[in-house]
Amino acid sequence: MRFILRAMQLRSLSLFLSVVTAFATAQSPTPVPIPTQQQVWQMQDSGTTAGLRGIDSVDGTVAWASGTEGTVLKTTDGGVHWTKCAVPDAGKDGATLDFRGVQAWDAMTAIVMASGPGDKSRLYKTTDGCRTWVLLFKNPDSPGGFFDSFWINPFYKTGILLGDPVKNRLTIFDTSDAGANWQRDNTMGLETGPKSLAGFAASNSLLARFEAGYSHGFVTGGEGGAFLIHRWREGSWSRSSIPLAAGTESSGAFSLGYRVTPPPCTDCAGPFYQFAVAVGGDFTKPNDPIGTAAWSSDGGQRWTASTNPPHGYRSAVQWGGSIKQSADRINAWITVGTNGSDISRDDGRTWQPLDNGNWNALSLPFIVGPKGRIGRLDPSAIPKGN
């Protein structure tokens, strides 16, 4: 009944994600052979049964995770021990919040994003290692609106917060002071058009994450299609179509990743990233590989569908070379979803299965999923490329 109700509410596509696990369980996953005797993901004891969608690894040793029932977790020893943090707004309704995103700077400082209808969408910050929390920002569009994804550039302190459409316009808030204050973006190019277009609060990875500080971009889905919506400096937003499963409220692009490369020239006017990968599909069809990944070699202007895609719907993707701890670094892409994970060594053109577990999000070397599942990547167990 809950799914049918949400299907009637075009403005809150993100709420469908609360039933992903039910769909994945109802449709028995296609068996995927474990590539080695040793598990690629070494399971860790999270100490919780909450559904986890938020994960941010600071350096492979310090990491934060977040999820349902006001859950926030932290490790300072690479995941050997996970500590449950104080619940933000515990004296009010904090235990009812679903923290689908987290960004951390160190063992003391982090921001968590609650995703929910109306004022259930919020940002909280801690500076004392999660003993206490301060409310930074509450959805101003209540009873409408729904926060999907956020990211703050750690060097420039600029950031972006993406939400579902309000009054036929995608919701964007910007910050220039590391999240202390947020302003609505009224730039041209965020109109949704006649068909619904929105983000999915699946893994807090809809937004482009690179350190140039000049550009913003995010991916969308829904009946309106799968797009990269991008803005260079202070210009208007432009769109590039992505060849992923689309056309329904449960399909589209769910995650975006960039592989940063050095600039080809010393005086280039454009950004210094090149390869981009987008993943998604239809989360009501977790075992369908069609339209689950695409790649771009020009920063997202033009996209090509993967010729050998991941083996099912995918909700998060990351370039392994971005891991800060060198021992965990791999020159490959990893993508995860409700029927497993996959690896690509050719910038998203082809993918090879890693496992058939149930996952929601990753911040390498960590991966999280439902019922408190947390794993850590074991690079030595990754199969050799074809």
N, C-alpha and C positions, 0 to 999 in steps of 0.2 A: 504493500500500500504506500509505503514511503517513497519507493521508486516511482510509482505512478504519479504521485503528487508532485514530485520534483520535475517529472517530465512535462508537466503542465506549466511549469514556471520557467519561461525562457530566460529570465534575467539571472538565474542562478545555476548555470551549467555546472559550476564547481561542486555543488552539493551532491551530484551523482557519484562522486568519488567515494563517498562513505559506504557504497555497496559494492565496491570493486572486489573485495575479498569474498563476498557471497557469490558473485558471478564466477570467480576463479574456482571456488570450491564446487559449484554446481557443474562446471564443465571440467571434467578430469583432464589435467594437463597431458599433452602429448609427451610420452617419455623421451627424455633427452639423456643420452649416456654421459655419466661423469667421465671427463677426459682422462683422469689419472686416479690412482688409488687414494691419493691425498686430496682432500677437499680444497677447492680454490678459495672458498670463504670459510675461515676458521670461526666457528660460532663462539660468542661471548655471553656471559651472564649479565643481562641488563637489570635484573631485579624488578622487572615490571611485566605486566601483561597488556599494557596499553598499546594501541596501534601507533606505530612510529612512522612519521613522514618527514620530519625535520632532522637533518644531520649536517654538521659543519666541523670539519677537521682543521684545526689551526695549524698543526705541524706534524701530525701523525702520533704525537704523544698526548697533547691536549685536544679534546673534541667534545662537542655538545650535541645532544639529540633531544627531540621533542615530539609530542604526540597528543593523543586524546586524554581526556580527564585531567586537563591541566598539567600534564606530565612534562617535566624538563629534567634531563640527565646530563651528567658531566663525568669525564674521565681525565685524569692527569698522568696516567701511566700506560697509555696506548691501548686501553680497553681491558686491562687485567681486572680492574675494578671500575664499576660505574656507580656513581652516587646520585641518589634522587634529590633534586633541588626543592627548595620551598616553592609552593604553588603560588603563582602571581594572583593577587586579589583573593587569597584563600578564604578570607572572612566574608566575601560576598559570593560571587558566582564563578570563581576561578576554576573550581573542579569540573565545571561544565564546558570549559573552553577546549577547543581543538587546535593545538599549536602545530601548524603544518609547515612552519619555517623557522629557522634559527640561523643567526650569523654571529660568530664569536671573534674576538680580537686576541684574547689570551685566556688564562684560567680564571680571571676575575670579571671580565667584561663581555657581555653578550646581549643581543636583542632577539626576542622571540615574537613571531607573528601568529596571532589567533585568526583562524578563518571560520567565518560563520555568517549567518544572515543578520543584517543590521548591525547593532552595536556589539554583536559577538565577534566582530572583526576588530582587532586591536594590535598595538605594538607595546611591549613592555621591555624595559632595560634594567640590567643589573650591573653594578660596578664593584660588588663585594663578594664575587664568587657564587652568586645565586642564593645568598641568605635572604636578601630583600630585593624587591622589584619596584620600579616606578613606571606608571602608565605614561607612555609618550604620546600616543595618538589613538583616538577611537574613531571608527568609521563615522564621518559626518553626514552620510546619506541615509542613515537609519530612518525608516525600517527597510529601505532598499540597500543595495550594495553588498559586496562580498569580496574580501581581500584574497588575492590569488598568489602573489609572489612579490618579494622585495629583495633588494640588494643595495648595499652602501659601499662605494669605492673606498677602500681603506686608506688610500693615499690622499685623494682629493676631498674626501668627506662629502662628496656629492652622492645622491642616491635616488632611487626610483621605487615606487610602490604601485603595483598594478592591481586593479580590481575589476569585477564584472561590470558590464554596461549599466549606466544609469541615464535614463531619458535618451536612449538610443545613441549613447556615446560611451566608448571605453573610458574607464576611470583611471587616471594617472595622477599621482602626487609626487612632487619632487622635493628633495631636501638638499641644502648646501652646508649644513652643520652637523653631519653624521647622525641625522634622525631626530634631533631635538625639536625641529619645527618642519612642518610639511605644507606645501602650497599646491593647489590644484593646477594641473596643466590644461590650459584652454587652447593649445596650439591646434591648427588645422590638421586633419588627417586621422582623427580618432573616431569618426562617425562609423557606426556599425553597418549602415545600409539596410535594405529591406529584409535580409535574413539575419538571424541571430549570430553573433560573433562574440567570443569571450575566451578568457583564459581558464586553465584547469589548475586548481590548487592541489596538485598531485605530489610535488617534490620540491617546491620552491626553486625550480630551475627553468622557469619560463624566460627569464631575463638574461641578456648577454652579460658575461662577466669577464671584462678585460680591463687593464689598468691605464689605458690611454687617457681616460677622463673626459673625452670630448664627445663620445657617441653613446647612444642608448638604443636598445633593440629588444624585442620580445616576440614570442610566437603565440599563435592563437589557434582555435578550432571552433567547432560548432557547425551549424547548418550553413553558415557563410563561407566555410572553407578553412584550409590551413594556410597561414601567412606568417612571414616575418615582417613585422612593422618596425621601421627603423627611422631614427632621426640623427642627422649629423650636426654637431654643434647645436645651434639654436634655431635650426630650420624647422620646417613642418615635417610631419610624419609621412613616410612613403611606405608602399607595400610591395612585397615580392611573394608570389604564390609558391607554396612548397608542395611537391607531389607526394602527399601522405593521404591516408584514408581520411575522408572528410564527407561533409554533406548531411551528417546527423548530429544531434546534440551530444552524443557520446564519443565523437571521433574528432581527430585533428592532430595538431602538434602539441606535445606535452612537455618537451624539454629542449633546450638549446645549448650547444657548447661550441667554444672557439678554441682553435689551436693557434696561439700567438706565435708569430714568426718575426724575425728582424726585418726592418724596412728594406725594400730592394734598392733604395737610393737614400742619400743623406738629406735631401731637401724635399722629400715626398710630401704632398699636401694631404694625402689621404691617410686613413688609419693603418697601423702596422700589424694587422691580423690578416689572415688569408683563408685558412680552412675553417669551415663551419659544418656542424652536424646537427640535424634535428631528428628527433624520434617521437613516436606516438602510435597512432593506430586507433582502434576502437576498444575502449576498456570493457565493453560488454561482450567482446569476442577475444578473450585473452590469448587464445591459441592460434589466432589468424595472423600469419606473417605478412600478409599483403598490406602495403602502404605503411610500414612501421619505421622506416628510416630513409633519410635523404641527405645528400652532401652538397657542399658548395666550395669552390676553390677561389672565389672572388669576394669573400666576406659576406655572402648571403644575397648578392644581387640576382644570381641565377642558381637554380637548384636542379639536381638530378636524383632520381630515385635509386636506392641501392639495388644492385643486380642480384645480390644474395642477401636478403634482409635478415634482421633478427628473427628468432623463431616464435614471436608473438608480440602482443601489445607491449610498448615500453614507455615508462614514465620518467626516466632520468638517464642522462648521458654525461660523460666527462672524459676529457683527454688525460691519460695517465701520466703524461710528462709534466703535468702541472703540480703533481704531488710535491710538497715541500721537503719531505724526508726522502733523501736520495735512495735509501735502501728499498723503498716501496715503489720507486718510480719505474714506469714502463712506457715504452714508445708505442702506445696503442690506445684506442678508445674502448671504454667499457660502457655498456648500456644495460639497464635492469628493468624488470617488470614483474607482473604477478605470476608468470610461469617460468621465470628464470633470468639468466644474464647471458650476454654475448660479448665478444671481443672483435674489434676491427683493427687491422694493421695497415690498411690502405686508405685511411681518412674517410671511412664510411662507405666505401664502394661495395665491400663484401663483409659479411659477419660470420663468426663461428661460435657455436654454443659453448658456454662455460658450465652452466648447471641448470637445474629445473626447479629451483626454490621459489618462494613467494616473497618478492621484494617491492618496496615502494620508492626508495630514494638512495642516493649515494653521495658521499664526499670522501673520495679516496684518501686512505685505504679502507674506509668504513662503508658499510651498507646496512640499511635498516628496512624493517617490514612490519607486518601485523603481529599482534600478540607478543610484543616486546623483542622481536627478532633483531639482533645486531650481529654482524659478522665483520671480520677483518681480512683483507686480501692477503693471500699468500702467493707472492710473485713466483716462487719456485714451483708451484702447482699448476701454473697456467700452461696449457698445451702449446706445443710449438706450432707455428703457422703452417697452413697448407702450402 
